[in-house]
Amino acid sequence: MFKTFRMLSIVSILVLILAACNLPSAAATQDPNNPNVVFTAAALTVQAQLTQTAPFNTLTLPPPPPTNTAVTIPTSLPPTNTPVVLPTQACDQAQFIKDVTISDGTVIAPGNAFKKTWRLKNIGTCTWSGYTLVFDRGEAMSPVIESIGTVASGQEVDVTVNFTAPTANNTYRSYWRIRNSAGVLIPVVGGNEGKSFYVEIKVAAVSSGYDFHTRAGDATWTTGAGVQSFPGSDGNSNGFANYQNNQKAEDGNNWSKILQTHPQWLSGGSSINGLITGLFPSYTVVTGERFKARIGFLANCGSANVKFQLQYKDSGGITTLKEWSETCNGGMTDVDVDLSGLASKTVQFILQVQANSAADQASAVWINPQIAIP
């Protein structure tokens, strides 16, 4: 169609030009032999045919080809920095800050009391008033409900629960939560599963130890002549106890912690030989503890002959745990006594030396006597 329209346009223009330039006179138009007349007639005939084939008013023009493709601009561009949308702050919300006392895995003796303190922060919008700590799960170890007190929004607070360790050796956890005044348990950011906090302990034998050498001054020293002061003077015929640290023993060694216990001097013909007794302050024995020491005499002990005894005193009286007879023979004896039978009992231990003969030269010594767990 477009080609037909263009041809028609060209022919029309040519006809008009020819008509204008070669317009014949009236006479000429009547002359059949005039060439212009013939040409004009031919042009008009072609125009008529084209008009009949494709009338001008019925031609459909195609759209012109696009010269520039339009770019569609989005109505909104992606943000360069995406803002962080914070959740709405809750009325009741806590944050776990840290353990103040009793770090996880702390060893506690069976049945011993201890206090656990946590540091928390009120990160909610409401003031805590009438809020409490309550047991959640695990090993309770405490039957009480602890009050928290008044804590304003944004304030930190240390909260404490009094516990008693179980008696069986094992590892224990006790989980705790915060309950508001309406009885609702509130969330804890940073806590276990976002809701609780806990104390974890290991129940096992814990020995604080008992150093008889160091505590000799706290003991009551008695002989047949009565109570003797500590440290006593060498050569006191009533008997004495004192330190002989770094002195040479009968084995030829110089020991750093030597406790000398010299019995009362009595004649060899006496029916009652001299002795000296040290009654020490009370001590609660822990499972697994043992009494250990090295016993014998100082150097140049002559014919010394004594009986060393380890005893204890409780409500039932005095009981001898172990005894050893020693003579001056150039050697020392290591002693090791299992105290398991006294575990969890509170008793007073006694170190006693009794002369088996004349007390002169009976310079009996206990080297580093102590109670400990190996």
C-alpha positions in Angstrom: 0.0 0.0 0.0 2.8 2.4 0.9 4.4 1.9 -2.6 1.1 2.5 -4.3 0.6 5.7 -2.4 4.1 6.9 -3.2 3.6 6.2 -6.9 0.3 8.0 -6.9 1.9 11.0 -5.3 4.8 11.2 -7.8 2.5 10.9 -10.8 0.2 13.6 -9.4 3.1 16.0 -9.0 4.3 15.3 -12.5 0.9 15.9 -13.9 0.6 19.2 -12.2 4.0 20.4 -13.3 3.4 19.4 -16.9 0.0 21.0 -16.8 1.4 24.2 -15.5 4.4 24.4 -17.8 2.8 23.2 -21.0 -0.7 24.4 -20.6 -2.0 24.5 -24.2 -4.3 27.0 -25.6 -7.9 26.2 -26.2 -7.1 25.5 -29.8 -4.2 23.3 -29.1 -6.2 21.2 -26.7 -8.4 20.4 -29.5 -5.6 19.3 -31.9 -5.3 15.6 -31.8 -1.9 15.8 -33.5 -0.4 17.9 -30.7 2.1 15.8 -28.7 1.4 17.7 -25.4 -2.2 16.8 -25.8 -1.4 13.2 -26.1 1.0 13.2 -23.1 -1.5 15.0 -21.0 -4.2 12.6 -21.8 -2.0 9.7 -21.0 -1.1 11.2 -17.6 -4.7 11.8 -16.8 -5.5 8.2 -17.7 -2.9 6.8 -15.4 -4.1 9.0 -12.6 -7.6 7.8 -13.1 -6.6 4.2 -13.0 -4.6 4.7 -9.8 -7.5 6.5 -8.2 -9.8 3.7 -9.1 -7.4 1.0 -7.8 -6.6 2.7 -4.4 -8.8 5.6 -3.5 -6.9 8.2 -1.5 -9.3 8.3 1.3 -9.0 4.5 1.9 -5.2 4.3 2.2 -3.9 3.2 5.6 -0.5 4.6 6.5 1.9 2.4 8.5 3.3 3.9 11.7 6.7 5.5 11.2 9.6 3.4 12.5 10.7 4.4 16.0 13.7 6.7 16.1 14.5 6.4 19.8 13.4 3.6 22.1 11.9 5.1 25.3 13.5 4.0 28.6 11.1 3.1 31.4 12.3 4.6 34.7 11.1 2.8 37.8 9.0 4.8 40.1 11.3 4.0 43.1 15.0 3.0 43.4 16.3 0.4 45.9 17.7 2.0 49.1 21.4 2.3 49.4 21.3 1.7 53.2 18.5 -0.5 54.6 17.5 0.9 58.0 17.5 -1.6 60.9 14.0 -1.8 62.4 14.3 -2.4 66.1 11.6 -4.4 67.8 9.3 -2.6 70.1 10.8 -2.6 73.6 8.8 -4.8 75.9 7.6 -3.9 79.4 9.1 -6.9 81.1 12.5 -8.0 79.8 15.8 -8.8 81.5 19.3 -9.3 80.2 21.9 -11.7 81.7 25.2 -9.8 82.3 27.5 -12.3 84.1 28.2 -14.7 86.9 29.4 -12.8 89.9 30.2 -15.8 92.2 30.6 -19.6 91.7 31.8 -20.0 88.1 30.5 -23.0 86.2 32.2 -26.2 87.3 33.2 -25.0 90.8 33.9 -27.9 93.1 31.7 -27.9 96.3 32.1 -30.4 99.1 29.0 -32.7 99.6 26.3 -31.0 101.7 28.1 -27.7 101.9 26.2 -24.4 101.7 27.1 -21.8 99.1 25.8 -18.6 97.6 25.3 -18.0 93.8 25.1 -14.4 92.6 24.1 -13.4 89.0 24.2 -9.9 87.5 21.1 -8.9 85.5 19.8 -5.8 83.8 16.3 -4.5 83.5 16.1 -3.7 79.7 12.3 -3.4 79.7 10.3 -0.3 80.0 8.6 -1.2 83.3 10.2 -1.0 86.8 10.6 -4.2 88.6 8.7 -4.2 91.9 7.6 -7.3 93.7 9.6 -9.5 91.2 11.2 -12.7 92.4 13.7 -15.4 91.5 12.0 -18.8 91.1 13.4 -22.3 90.4 12.7 -23.5 86.9 14.3 -26.9 86.4 17.3 -29.1 87.1 18.5 -29.7 90.6 16.8 -27.2 93.0 19.4 -27.2 95.8 17.3 -24.4 97.3 13.6 -24.4 98.4 13.3 -20.7 98.7 12.0 -17.9 96.4 14.3 -14.9 96.5 12.9 -11.4 96.2 14.7 -9.1 93.7 13.6 -5.7 95.0 12.9 -2.6 93.1 14.9 -2.2 89.8 14.3 0.7 87.4 14.4 0.4 83.6 18.0 0.3 82.5 19.4 -0.5 85.9 21.6 -3.5 86.8 21.1 -5.6 89.9 23.0 -8.5 91.6 20.6 -11.3 92.7 21.6 -14.1 95.0 20.3 -17.5 95.9 21.4 -19.6 98.9 22.1 -23.2 98.0 23.1 -26.4 99.6 25.1 -28.9 97.6 23.8 -32.5 97.2 25.6 -35.2 99.2 26.4 -37.5 96.2 29.4 -36.8 94.0 28.2 -35.6 90.6 27.8 -32.5 88.4 24.6 -30.5 89.0 22.7 -27.6 87.3 20.0 -25.5 88.8 18.0 -23.2 86.4 16.2 -20.1 87.6 13.9 -17.5 86.2 12.4 -14.1 87.0 8.7 -13.9 87.8 6.9 -10.5 87.8 4.3 -9.3 90.3 1.5 -10.8 88.2 3.1 -14.2 88.3 4.3 -14.1 84.7 7.8 -15.5 83.9 9.7 -12.9 81.8 12.3 -13.4 79.0 16.0 -13.0 79.6 18.2 -11.9 76.7 21.5 -13.8 76.8 20.1 -16.4 79.2 19.6 -20.1 78.5 17.1 -20.4 75.7 16.3 -16.7 76.2 14.5 -17.3 79.4 16.6 -18.6 82.3 20.1 -18.6 84.0 21.7 -21.3 86.0 24.4 -22.4 88.5 26.5 -25.4 87.7 28.6 -27.1 90.4 30.6 -30.3 90.8 30.1 -32.1 94.1 33.3 -33.8 95.2 35.6 -34.1 98.1 37.2 -30.7 98.8 40.0 -30.6 101.3 41.0 -27.3 102.9 43.7 -29.3 104.6 44.9 -29.3 108.1 48.5 -28.4 108.9 49.3 -29.6 112.4 52.7 -27.9 112.3 51.3 -24.5 111.5 48.5 -24.9 114.0 50.6 -26.2 116.9 50.2 -22.9 118.6 46.4 -23.4 118.7 46.6 -26.8 120.3 46.4 -27.5 124.0 49.6 -29.3 125.2 49.4 -31.4 128.3 51.7 -33.6 130.2 51.5 -35.4 133.6 52.5 -32.0 135.0 49.6 -30.2 133.5 49.1 -27.8 130.6 52.3 -26.6 128.9 52.7 -23.4 127.0 53.8 -23.4 123.3 56.5 -23.2 122.3 58.0 -24.8 125.3 61.7 -24.6 126.4 64.2 -27.3 125.6 65.2 -29.2 128.8 61.9 -28.6 130.6 61.5 -31.7 132.8 57.7 -31.3 132.7 57.8 -32.0 128.9 57.5 -29.5 126.1 56.5 -29.0 122.4 58.2 -26.6 120.1 59.5 -26.1 116.6 62.9 -27.5 115.5 62.7 -26.4 111.8 65.7 -27.1 109.6 67.4 -29.1 112.3 69.1 -32.4 111.5 67.0 -35.5 112.1 68.3 -39.0 112.9 68.3 -39.8 109.2 70.9 -37.1 108.6 68.5 -34.7 106.8 67.5 -31.2 107.7 63.7 -30.9 107.4 62.0 -27.6 107.1 58.9 -28.3 109.2 59.7 -30.1 112.4 57.4 -30.3 115.4 59.1 -31.7 118.5 57.0 -33.3 121.2 59.1 -34.3 124.2 57.4 -36.3 127.0 57.6 -35.5 130.7 60.8 -36.7 132.2 60.3 -39.5 134.6 62.7 -41.9 136.2 63.2 -45.2 134.3 61.9 -47.1 137.4 58.5 -45.4 137.4 55.5 -47.5 136.6 54.0 -44.6 134.6 56.2 -43.4 131.7 56.1 -39.8 130.7 53.9 -38.5 127.8 52.8 -35.3 126.0 49.5 -34.7 124.3 48.5 -32.0 121.8 44.7 -31.5 121.5 44.0 -29.5 118.3 41.0 -27.4 117.3 37.9 -29.0 115.7 38.0 -30.1 112.1 35.4 -31.5 109.8 36.9 -34.4 107.8 36.3 -34.5 104.0 35.9 -37.7 102.1 39.2 -38.9 100.7 41.4 -37.2 103.3 44.4 -38.9 104.9 46.8 -38.1 107.7 50.4 -38.0 106.6 53.7 -37.3 108.4 57.3 -38.6 108.9 58.2 -39.6 112.4 61.4 -40.3 114.3 63.9 -38.4 116.4 66.4 -35.5 116.1 70.0 -36.5 115.6 72.0 -37.8 118.5 68.9 -39.4 119.9 70.8 -42.0 122.0 68.5 -44.8 123.3 65.2 -43.0 122.7 62.2 -45.3 122.6 58.7 -43.9 122.3 55.2 -44.6 121.0 53.6 -42.2 118.5 49.8 -42.1 118.5 47.2 -40.4 116.3 43.9 -40.0 118.2 40.7 -38.1 117.9 38.2 -36.8 120.3 34.4 -36.5 119.8 31.3 -36.7 121.9 32.0 -40.4 122.5 35.4 -39.7 124.0 39.0 -40.4 122.8 39.8 -43.0 120.1 43.2 -44.1 118.9 43.3 -44.3 115.1 46.9 -45.5 114.8 50.1 -46.0 116.8 53.8 -46.6 115.9 56.7 -47.6 118.2 60.0 -45.9 117.3 63.5 -46.3 118.4 66.6 -44.3 117.6 67.9 -46.3 114.6 69.1 -43.8 112.1 65.9 -43.9 110.0 62.5 -42.2 109.8 59.1 -43.7 109.3 56.5 -42.4 106.9 52.9 -42.7 108.1 49.7 -42.6 106.1 46.3 -43.0 107.7 43.0 -43.2 105.8 40.4 -41.0 107.4 37.4 -42.2 105.4 35.7 -43.5 108.5 35.5 -39.9 109.8 34.2 -38.3 106.6 31.8 -35.5 107.3 32.4 -35.8 111.1 33.7 -32.9 113.2 36.4 -34.0 115.6 39.5 -32.9 117.5 42.7 -34.6 116.5 45.3 -35.5 119.1 49.1 -36.0 118.6 50.5 -37.9 121.5 54.0 -39.3 122.3 54.5 -41.7 125.2 57.9 -42.7 126.4 58.6 -46.4 126.6 61.6 -45.9 128.8 63.4 -43.0 130.5 62.4 -39.8 128.8 65.8 -38.2 128.6 66.9 -38.0 125.0 63.3 -38.8 123.8 63.3 -35.9 121.3 60.4 -37.3 119.3 59.5 -35.3 116.1 56.7 -35.1 113.6 57.9 -33.8 110.3 55.2 -31.9 108.2 52.2 -33.6 109.9 49.0 -32.8 107.9 45.6 -33.9 106.7 45.1 -33.7 102.9 43.8 -35.4 99.9 46.6 -37.1 97.9 
